């Protein structure tokens, strides 16, 4: 069933990109990059940075922002190392749903991750979020990655508290929300 849906999805992407290329002149680069972005976001376990604009901006729900492809690469690398250090890769997993919005030139990804800690008696973390990828109108590359919402074990991440403050609270490393560390410190 999953293989059939993936095949249908890829056919729809290819059909869309073929049609849009014939309707709008000079969209070959845009449609090719869009097709590549949709394909990589929906299938790849490794990050291919060719789909991202060099001036990408990233915004998370706690208000933390970063700009530039090098900062984006560093943040992805840091999160991968953090997850690999604290969580069991083979028992953890992610599910997601990807939708392309033609009118807004964006890709919306709803995702749910279950992270199983390596430490004994650690509670699994259920991380839910919605990522919005805004596309550059000329190149089709991703110019913005905005985490519209994110929650850990049904607790939303909201300003001024970040992901790490919420993780400390979930693991019992801090007592009350008053002891949490504001994002950016």
Secondary structure, 3 states (H helix, E strand, C coil): CHHHHHHHHHHHHHHHHHHHHHHCCCCHHHHHHHHHHHHHHHHCCCCCHHHEEEEEEEECCCCCEEECHHHHHHHHHHHHHHHHHHECCCCCEEEEEEEEECCCCEEEEEEEEEECECCCCCCCEEEEEEEEEEECCCCCCEEEEEEEEEEECCEECCCCECHHHHHHHHCCCCCCHHHCCECCC
